[in-house]
Amino acid sequence: MLDDRKALVLQALVEEYIRTGEPVSSRAVLDHSRLTCSSATVRNELAALENEGWVVQPHTSAGRIPTDAGYRYYVDHLSPGSLRSSVRSRIDGFFATVHTELRRMLKDTSELLADITHYPAVVVGPGLRGQTVRDVHLLPIEPGVVLLVIVTSGGQVRQTVLRNDRPVTPLEVTRAQESLSELIAGQVLDDDVSSLEAPEGGKDLPVESADLVDQALGAVEAAARGDRDVYLGGTSHMVSLWEDLAQLHRVLAIVEREAAIVELLSDEGTGTTVRLGSELPAKQADLAVVSRSFGSGGTPGHMGVFGPMRMDYRRTIRVVEEFSEALDEQLGS
């Protein structure tokens, strides 16, 4: 733990470096802090912070920049930020007027989150595991092809195409849907739905209808344990955020793999999470991620933004929290 003066010096240095991207001098620290001491005292404190590993001097004649440890201390002791009324109104207005299917809403959310923070944003939809089935439909599309539609109490809609070796009649599809609905409507989804006992009426199903029910149960089980939807917005910001082309290419390599993006945001803790550099699975030297979960009643969704280490944490954390709370309210969590 740093004493009060060292903490204020470090805070001023980090915030000035975030603002300018240039090594910060003792004079700049003094000008952007609440300290009333002399410039010489600030220089002494900066030297002590450097010896303790909180800041580093990239060149002998240059100012100093935060280390990973310095950023970590700053984030851990950050006071809550506030948003301009115009930004808050924009967020409130979006969620007050959005009336669309969940996937479209999450995609639009990722784009708005990126637009407001000016960082690339990711939204990972909640999983089906733990969700209660509100409704299920089997819709014949063409001979041998049936569309399975699952609607959960959390507002998720999943569609899967079922293909049969032989044509199935509309009556066979109707019988299968009645049996399937009796079997799983109101049930909490997990990865073992196929173990549910067939309803009494299901025992007298025609073979074709019974096979369709079995196929649908397998698809529901796969959906419960399957991959979640990932929405990425604001990738156009990346070129301006990372001047080092090698680092930009490393971040692009992460973005190109959905599993890597999900891993960046996944965290078992509650509340807002800030992970920096080596703390991330990718262990990127100049990468920070601010994330938070949303939704309840099953596998929660995650949202977050990522950017260079000199991210504007105070504002970004507040924006992510606003979006998460708004989505919780929208989903009835």
Secondary structure, DSSP 8 states (H G I E B T S, - for coil): ---HHHHHHHHHHHHHHHHH-S-B-HHHHHHTSS--S-HHHHHHHHHHHHHTTSEE-SSTTS-BEE-HHHHHHHHHT-------HHHHHHHHHHHHH--S-HHHHHHHHHHHHHHHHSS-EEEE---STT-BEEEEEEEEEETTEEEEEEEETTS-EEEEEEE-SS---HHHHHHHHHHHHHHHTT-B--TTGGGS---GGGGG--HHHHHHHHHHHHHHHHHHHS---EEEE-GGGHHHH---HHHHHHHHHHHT-HHHHHHHH--SSSS-EEEEGGGSTT--TT-EEEEEEE--SSS-EEEEEEE-TT--HHHHHHHHHHHHHHHHHHTT-
